[in-house]
Amino acid sequence: MSVSNSKMIETATDDAYNFLQYLNDKGHELDPMVYLFEKDNSHPFMFFGLPAMENDRGDKTMKHMLLTPFMSLFPTEAVVVVQDTWFVKEQCDKKDEDGHKCSIEEHEEFSGVAPSEHINKSQGLMSMQMRKDMSGAWAMREYGRDDNGELFIKDLELNEIPDWKDSSMESWLKEILMLGLSADTDKALEKLTEDLPEFMTEDTAKMISINSGLVTISDLGYNFAVRQDFIDFLRKSFPESTEEMFEMLEKSIQESMEEE
């Protein structure tokens, strides 16, 4: 049975909020997190923690873009991105036709200053979820801090998006997710396999790409974690790959997670 969009975005936001509480106790901030879901499981099979970002649209776009190949290489049904963000609540209370408040880009436009510098700023986890069929959800979990510096939830908002392509929300993040989930991997695989031995299957080629990609993003400062049954999930997803490839990837993942 397919997991609903609202369940996926709730699961990812809960996880990010729990991690934010841990980081808050340590005096650290939360960098964006990206969760990959399959169709019939409410728990993501993989999630990524992005490196610290400059306050620059180009840097944010590039660091999110580097994860788009994984969205198409894996049998990804949906993606959720969770970002810790400042916003100006009273200037964003007016909702658009989709029912959500203004986007990150629109906060600054409405307030005239960056939300983090506004006198009436609020802070929250903004989550965007998108499915392969372009349906999805948008959520904002506003939070505050008590006198002891502990986090508490102030307000929750969740809106279903029937079709992100028709959504009036303008966002660089929306465009990235649409690109990642609609990417044509067949053409990429054709290029990838044209110089490989004839006995090598497309599944093995995908596994090679996944392994190489994970090594690369680890070197660039990305963190990632996988579900406990991740390797079994891959065996089912890529049945024509070799056991050697699964063992190699499992070892590579263990080494990367130990370094973190």
C-alpha positions in Angstrom: 0.0 0.0 0.0 1.4 3.3 -1.1 2.4 5.7 1.7 0.7 9.1 1.7 2.4 12.3 0.9 1.5 13.7 4.3 2.9 10.7 6.1 6.2 11.0 4.3 6.6 14.7 5.1 5.6 14.2 8.7 8.1 11.3 9.1 11.0 13.4 7.7 10.1 16.6 9.6 9.8 14.6 12.9 13.3 13.1 12.3 14.8 16.5 11.4 13.2 18.2 14.5 14.5 15.5 16.8 18.0 16.0 15.3 17.6 19.8 15.6 16.9 19.3 19.4 20.1 17.3 19.7 22.1 20.0 17.8 20.5 22.8 19.8 21.7 21.2 23.1 25.2 21.2 21.6 25.0 24.7 20.3 24.9 23.8 16.7 22.6 24.6 13.8 20.7 22.3 11.4 21.9 22.1 7.8 19.4 21.0 5.1 18.4 17.4 5.1 17.2 15.3 2.1 15.1 12.1 2.6 14.5 9.5 -0.1 11.4 7.3 0.1 10.3 4.2 -1.7 6.6 3.6 -2.5 5.5 1.2 0.2 7.5 2.2 3.3 6.9 5.1 5.6 10.6 5.2 6.6 13.1 6.7 4.2 15.6 4.2 2.7 18.3 6.9 2.8 18.8 10.5 4.0 21.5 13.0 3.4 22.8 15.9 5.6 24.1 18.7 3.4 27.3 20.6 4.1 27.2 24.1 5.7 26.0 26.6 3.2 26.9 30.2 2.3 24.1 32.7 2.4 24.1 32.6 -1.3 21.4 31.2 -3.7 24.1 29.8 -6.1 25.8 27.9 -3.3 22.5 26.5 -2.0 21.4 25.5 -5.4 24.6 23.7 -6.3 24.7 21.7 -3.1 21.2 20.5 -3.5 21.7 19.8 -7.2 24.6 17.4 -6.5 22.0 15.0 -4.9 19.7 14.8 -7.9 21.4 11.8 -9.6 20.6 9.7 -6.5 16.9 10.5 -6.9 16.9 8.8 -10.4 19.5 6.0 -9.8 17.6 4.7 -6.8 14.0 3.5 -7.2 12.9 6.7 -5.5 9.1 7.3 -5.2 9.4 10.6 -3.3 11.8 13.1 -1.9 11.4 15.3 1.2 13.8 18.3 1.8 13.8 19.9 5.3 15.4 23.3 5.9 15.7 25.3 9.1 14.6 28.8 8.1 13.8 32.3 9.3 10.5 33.9 8.2 8.4 36.9 9.0 5.1 35.4 10.1 2.7 38.3 10.0 3.8 39.3 6.5 3.4 35.8 5.2 0.0 34.9 6.7 -1.8 35.5 3.5 -2.0 32.2 1.7 -1.9 31.6 -2.0 -4.3 29.4 -4.0 -2.4 26.3 -2.9 -3.0 27.1 0.7 0.7 27.6 1.7 2.4 30.7 3.0 5.1 32.5 1.1 8.2 30.8 0.0 11.7 31.4 1.3 12.5 33.7 -1.6 9.3 35.7 -1.0 10.0 36.3 2.7 12.7 38.9 1.9 10.6 40.5 -0.8 7.7 41.1 1.5 9.7 42.3 4.5 12.3 44.4 2.7 15.1 42.8 4.7 16.4 39.3 5.2 14.0 37.4 7.5 16.9 36.6 9.9 17.4 40.3 10.4 13.8 41.3 10.8 12.6 42.5 14.2 9.5 40.2 14.1 11.3 37.1 12.8 10.2 33.6 13.5 12.0 30.3 13.0 10.8 27.0 11.7 11.4 23.9 9.8 10.2 24.2 6.2 9.6 20.9 4.5 8.9 20.3 0.8 7.8 16.8 -0.4 7.5 15.8 -4.0 6.5 12.5 -5.6 7.3 11.1 -9.0 3.8 11.9 -10.2 4.5 15.6 -9.1 2.0 15.5 -6.3 3.3 16.4 -2.9 3.0 18.5 0.3 4.5 21.6 1.9 4.8 22.0 5.7 6.1 24.6 8.2 6.8 23.6 11.8 7.4 26.9 13.7 9.4 26.5 16.9 10.6 28.6 19.8 12.9 28.4 22.8 11.9 28.5 26.4 13.8 30.2 29.2 16.2 27.3 29.4 16.9 27.3 25.7 15.0 24.2 25.0 13.0 23.9 21.8 9.2 23.7 21.7 6.7 23.7 18.8 4.7 26.8 18.4 2.7 26.1 15.3 2.2 23.4 12.7 1.0 23.8 9.1 0.7 21.1 6.4 -0.7 21.6 2.9 -1.2 19.0 0.2 -0.1 20.0 -3.3 -2.1 18.2 -6.0 0.5 18.9 -8.7 3.7 20.8 -8.1 3.9 21.7 -11.9 0.7 23.7 -11.5 1.6 25.2 -8.1 2.0 29.0 -7.9 4.9 28.6 -5.5 8.1 29.9 -7.1 11.1 28.2 -5.6 14.5 27.1 -6.9 14.1 24.0 -4.6 10.9 23.0 -6.4 12.7 23.1 -9.7 15.6 21.0 -8.4 13.2 18.3 -7.1 11.2 18.2 -10.4 14.5 17.8 -12.3 15.7 15.0 -10.0 12.5 13.0 -10.1 11.9 13.3 -13.8 15.5 12.7 -15.0 15.8 10.3 -17.9 18.3 7.7 -16.6 18.0 5.6 -19.7 20.1 8.0 -21.8 22.6 8.4 -19.0 22.9 4.6 -18.7 23.4 4.2 -22.4 26.4 6.5 -22.2 27.6 4.9 -19.1 27.5 1.3 -20.4 28.7 1.9 -24.0 32.3 1.3 -23.1 31.7 -1.4 -20.4 32.1 -5.2 -21.0 29.1 -6.8 -22.7 28.5 -9.1 -19.6 28.0 -6.1 -17.3 24.3 -5.5 -16.7 22.6 -2.1 -16.3 21.9 -3.0 -12.6 25.6 -3.4 -12.0 26.3 -0.1 -13.9 23.8 1.6 -11.6 25.5 0.1 -8.5 28.9 1.3 -9.7 27.5 4.8 -10.2 25.8 4.8 -6.8 29.0 3.7 -5.1 31.1 6.3 -6.8 28.6 9.0 -6.1 28.5 8.3 -2.4 32.3 8.3 -2.2 32.4 11.7 -4.0 29.7 13.4 -1.9 31.3 12.1 1.3 34.6 13.7 0.2 32.7 17.0 -0.3 31.4 17.0 3.2 27.9 15.5 2.9 26.7 13.0 5.5 24.3 10.2 4.9 22.6 7.3 6.7 20.6 4.3 5.4 17.8 2.2 6.7 18.8 -1.0 8.4 17.5 -3.2 5.5 19.2 -0.9 2.8 21.3 -3.6 1.2 18.4 -6.0 1.0 16.4 -3.2 -0.5 19.1 -2.8 -3.2 19.1 -6.5 -3.9 15.4 -6.4 -4.6 15.8 -3.2 -6.7 18.8 -4.3 -8.7 18.4 -8.1 -9.0 20.7 -8.4 -12.0 23.7 -6.9 -10.2 26.3 -9.1 -8.5 26.7 -10.0 -4.9 30.2 -8.6 -5.1 28.8 -5.1 -5.8 26.4 -5.3 -2.9 29.2 -6.3 -0.5 31.4 -3.5 -1.9 28.7 -0.9 -1.4 27.9 -2.1 2.1 31.6 -1.9 3.1 31.9 1.6 1.5 28.8 2.8 3.4 30.0 1.4 6.7 33.4 3.1 6.3 31.8 6.4 5.4 29.4 6.3 8.4 32.2 5.4 10.8 34.2 8.4 9.6 31.2 10.7 10.5 
